[in-house]
Structure formats: structure tokens, C-alpha cells
Amino acid sequence: MDKITLHDKTFRRYISNAEIEKAIDVVASRLNQDYAQSTDEDPVILLCTLNGAVIFAAELLKRLTFPLVLKACKLSSYEGTNSTGVVKTDIPLPAHLEGRRVLIVEDIVDTGNTIVAMKEQLRERKVKDARVCTLLLKKEVYKKDVKLDYVAMEVPNRFIVGFGLDYDELGRNIKDIYVLDD
């Protein structure tokens, strides 16, 4: 479909599923190299941020070859099509992270408020290493000092849905990524 309607808004296709899959292949290859020394005794904690990163995390997991443990949390700052600027915690970070290596898996980073909050919470929990892997980055909006270690794709500062991203909870299950049609 070239266009879709969710609630009161129309979106047009922006990134095909094939392009998304290729970008995930590249990121997974880098992760497999960087975490090749991971062991069953010291697996990486892959921390999926709910709900948006579920599809990206699932696709990434299929490609990762190193020992890892999957955990989830839910922090958000969006309502409708805009960031509120306030990070809300619906499901807190898991316990027992001290001394562990954590890979945060995000669907999209724009303002970076959620990433900054997560990294601060991980620092307080004394993790050994915390890295960030995001499917999408709105580079022109992201002005934080927190390093994004793995970025699959960069997108402009437009509202997008699909491949886990939603508009008021709809659109996450769409395999391509769509942009708000002005």
C-alpha cells in the first residue's frame, strides 16, 4: 500500500521492509563482532524498550550469535504525534544489573530524553557497560551527549509509523515505515 490511514491521519510509504531488513543485517553484523567474546557465564543483557522496539528487537535477535538474556522495560515520552518532554516509566528497568553489560534496543531516538533517562538509571545501578542500539535516529533533533553506539538508519524529523512505531497505538504491525502525509 502506498498510503494508509490511522485514526485521523494519512501516511505514505517511506521505507520498505527490504531496506529495513538490510539495515538490521548491517547492525547485527557489527553487534556480533563487538560482542563475540560474550559467554554463557556473562551474557549481554539485551534490554528491549516496550512497546515500539519489540519488532526491531525480534528481528535483531534472529541475527545475533552471542549469548544474551532478553529483558524489557517501558519508558515513554510521546502522546499522539509529539514528545511531552517528560519521561514516564510504566515498566521499570529489571533488577540485578550491577556489573553486567547492557545493550539498550530502541525503535527510534529523536529528542533523546528516554535514552538519557535510561542511561542514568543504568549508571545508578552500576552496570559494567551500557550501549545503545536504535533502528532509527532523527539526527537533526538529537542533541544529547549520550553516545548512540549502533544506528541502523537515519530519518528526517517527520512523524513516522510502522515496524513497531505507532500513532496512538495503531500501526505497529505494518511491515514498512510510513511518514505522515502533509
N, C-alpha and C positions, 0 to 999 in steps of 0.2 A: 504494500500500500504506500502510495506517495504521501498521503495525508491521513491523519487520524484526528478524532475529536475526543477530548476527555473533559468531562463536566462542561464548562462554558468556553473552552479554548480549543483552537485548532493548531495542530503541529504538523510540520512537514519533515520527511525523511532527511536525515543529516549525515549519519554514519551507518554504513551497512554492517550487518553481523560479521561478514567476512573480514572487513577491516578491523573490527573489534577483536576477533579471534587471532588475527596476525599480531596485533599489538600485545595481546596476552601471551602469545608464544614467546615474543622477544623478552618480556618482563620475566616470565617463568625461567627462561634460559639463564638470565642474569642471577636470579634468586638461587637456582640450582648450583651455579658456580660459587656464589658468595656463601652459601650455607652447606657446601659439600662436606665440611668437617663435622656437621651436626651428628650426634649419636643418639642411640636409644636411651642412654642414661641422661643425656642433656638435650632433649628435643627442643626445637624452636616452638614458642607459643604463637600460633597464628591467631590474632585477635580480630575477628570479623565485626565490623560496626554495623549493627542492625538498623534499619531493615534493608537499606539500599545496597550494601556491599555483598549481600547474600549471593547474587548471581555471579558477580565477579569472583568472589572467594571460591565458589563451587567450580568455576571454570579453571581457576588458578590451581586449586587442589589437585585436579586431574593431571596436571602437568608437573607438579613438584615431586622430586625424587628423594628428598632428605627427610629424616624423622621429624615429625611435628605433632603438636597437640592443637586441636581446634577449640577455641573458646570464643565467646561473643559478649558484646556489651552494646548498650544503646544510648547514645548521646545525640542530641539534635539541636539545631538552632533555626530550622525552617518551619514556616507556616505558609501554606499556599505557594506562591512563587517567590517569596522574599525571605531573607535571613532576618531573624528577630534581633540578632546580635547577642542574645543570651543563650548559653549552652545549658540545656536541660538534660539531666541524667534520668533515664527511665529504667535502665538495667545497668548497675554499676560494673566496673571492671572486676574480673574474677580475683579471688583470694590467692595467696601463695605464689606471688610473682617475684619475690625477693631473690636476687641473684640469677634470674632467668633472662633469656634472650626473647624479646617480643617483637613480632612483626605485625604492625597495625595495617589492616587491609580496609581501605576506604573506597567508596564508589566515586566520589568527587570531592575535590578540595577547591574552594573558592575563597571565602574570607579567611579561612584557616582557624576560625575560633574553636571548632571542635577538636582539631588536631593539637592546638596549643593546650587546651584543657586536658586532653588525654595524655600528652607527653608530660605535663606537670603531675598528673596523678601517678603516672608510671615512675617518675623521678622520686616522688614521695614514698613509693613502695620499694624503692631501691633495686630496680631491675638492673641487670648487668649491661644490657644493650636494648635500645628501643629504636626501631626503624619504621619508616612509613612507606607503604606501597599503595598507590592510588591508580584507579583506572583512568580517571580524568582530572585534569588540572586547568583551572581558569587562571592562567598565568598573569593576565593583566589586572586581576583583582587581588591575587595572593601577595600580601606584603609583609608576612610574618617572618621572623628569624628562624623558625623551625625548619630544618632541612627535610625535604621530601626526597627520600632515597631512591624510590622507583616510581616513575610516572609512565604509564602506558601511552597516553595520548593527551595532547593539549587541545583545549576548545576555547572559543571566544566567550566573552561574558554575556551569554544568552541563556535563557531558561530552557533546559532540555529534559526529556523523559525517555524511558525505555532502558532495557538492560539493567534493571534494578532501580533506576531513578523514577520518581513518581511526581504526579501533580495531585495533591490531596488524596494520596494513597492509590490512585489509579495509574496504570501504565508500566508498572514494574515488570510485568511479564512479557512485554514486547521485545522481540529479539534484536531489533535495530534501535538506533538512537534517533530521536526526533527533536527538532528545535521548534520553539514557539513561532508560529507563522504570523508575522505582523501584517 
